[in-house]
Amino acid sequence: MPNHISCEKRLRQEKKRSARNHYVKRTINTIQKKIHSDMPLDEKEKLLSEVYSELDRAAKKGVIHKRTASRRKSRLAAFFNKEKQTVAASG
């Protein structure tokens, strides 16, 4: 346990930030897993815009790096477009 008041405050702040960052990351990953699951394309499209928003917000707040957010959005878009093409080709 720290002996200085400022160190105690730093621990409290880190605990809060860590919890908040963990929540944001888990939310993003949950939405991404839903997009990769078996559900209709129109629902996936709604989730795609939702995860884009969450990624941008997380990057803005510094939870994840902005290039990480960009890379994830790119990969999700590629996955979604590929799946849309396979559904169009088969249906």
C-alpha positions as CSV (number, residue, x, y, z in Angstrom):
1,M,0.0,0.0,0.0
2,P,1.4,3.4,-0.9
3,N,2.5,5.8,1.8
4,H,1.8,9.1,0.0
5,I,-1.6,10.6,-0.5
6,S,-0.9,11.4,-4.2
7,C,0.0,7.7,-4.8
8,E,-3.3,6.6,-3.2
9,K,-5.2,9.0,-5.4
10,R,-3.3,7.7,-8.4
11,L,-4.3,4.1,-7.5
12,R,-8.0,5.1,-7.2
13,Q,-7.9,6.9,-10.6
14,E,-6.2,3.9,-12.3
15,K,-8.8,1.6,-10.9
16,K,-11.6,3.7,-12.3
17,R,-10.0,4.1,-15.7
18,S,-9.1,0.5,-15.9
19,A,-12.7,-0.5,-15.2
20,R,-14.0,1.9,-17.8
21,N,-11.5,0.9,-20.4
22,H,-12.3,-2.8,-19.8
23,Y,-16.0,-2.2,-20.2
24,V,-15.5,-0.3,-23.5
25,K,-13.2,-3.1,-24.9
26,R,-15.6,-5.8,-23.9
27,T,-18.5,-4.0,-25.5
28,I,-16.6,-3.7,-28.8
29,N,-15.6,-7.3,-28.8
30,T,-19.1,-8.5,-28.0
31,I,-20.5,-6.6,-30.9
32,Q,-17.8,-7.9,-33.2
33,K,-18.6,-11.5,-32.1
34,K,-22.3,-10.9,-32.9
35,I,-21.4,-9.6,-36.4
36,H,-19.4,-12.9,-37.0
37,S,-22.3,-15.0,-35.8
38,D,-25.2,-16.4,-37.8
39,M,-27.8,-13.6,-38.1
40,P,-29.6,-11.8,-40.9
41,L,-27.6,-9.3,-42.9
42,D,-29.9,-6.3,-42.1
43,E,-29.2,-6.8,-38.3
44,K,-25.5,-7.1,-39.0
45,E,-25.6,-3.9,-40.9
46,K,-27.1,-2.1,-37.9
47,L,-24.5,-3.7,-35.6
48,L,-21.7,-2.6,-38.0
49,S,-22.7,1.1,-37.7
50,E,-22.9,0.6,-33.9
51,V,-19.4,-1.0,-33.6
52,Y,-18.0,1.8,-35.9
53,S,-19.3,4.4,-33.5
54,E,-17.9,2.5,-30.4
55,L,-14.5,2.1,-32.1
56,D,-14.4,5.8,-32.9
57,R,-15.4,6.8,-29.4
58,A,-12.9,4.5,-27.9
59,A,-10.1,5.9,-30.1
60,K,-11.1,9.4,-29.3
61,K,-11.0,8.7,-25.5
62,G,-7.7,6.9,-25.8
63,V,-8.9,3.5,-24.8
64,I,-7.5,2.1,-28.1
65,H,-5.1,3.6,-30.6
66,K,-6.8,5.4,-33.6
67,R,-5.0,3.1,-36.1
68,T,-6.2,0.1,-34.2
69,A,-9.8,1.4,-34.5
70,S,-9.3,2.0,-38.2
71,R,-7.8,-1.5,-38.8
72,R,-10.7,-3.1,-37.0
73,K,-13.3,-1.1,-39.0
74,S,-11.5,-2.0,-42.2
75,R,-11.5,-5.7,-41.4
76,L,-15.1,-5.7,-40.3
77,A,-16.1,-4.0,-43.5
78,A,-14.2,-6.5,-45.6
79,F,-15.9,-9.4,-43.7
80,F,-19.3,-7.8,-44.1
81,N,-18.9,-7.1,-47.8
82,K,-17.6,-10.6,-48.4
83,E,-20.5,-12.1,-46.6
84,K,-22.9,-9.9,-48.5
85,Q,-21.5,-11.1,-51.8
86,T,-21.8,-14.8,-50.8
87,V,-25.4,-14.3,-49.8
88,A,-26.2,-12.5,-53.1
89,A,-24.4,-15.2,-55.1
90,S,-26.2,-18.0,-53.4
91,G,-29.6,-16.3,-53.1
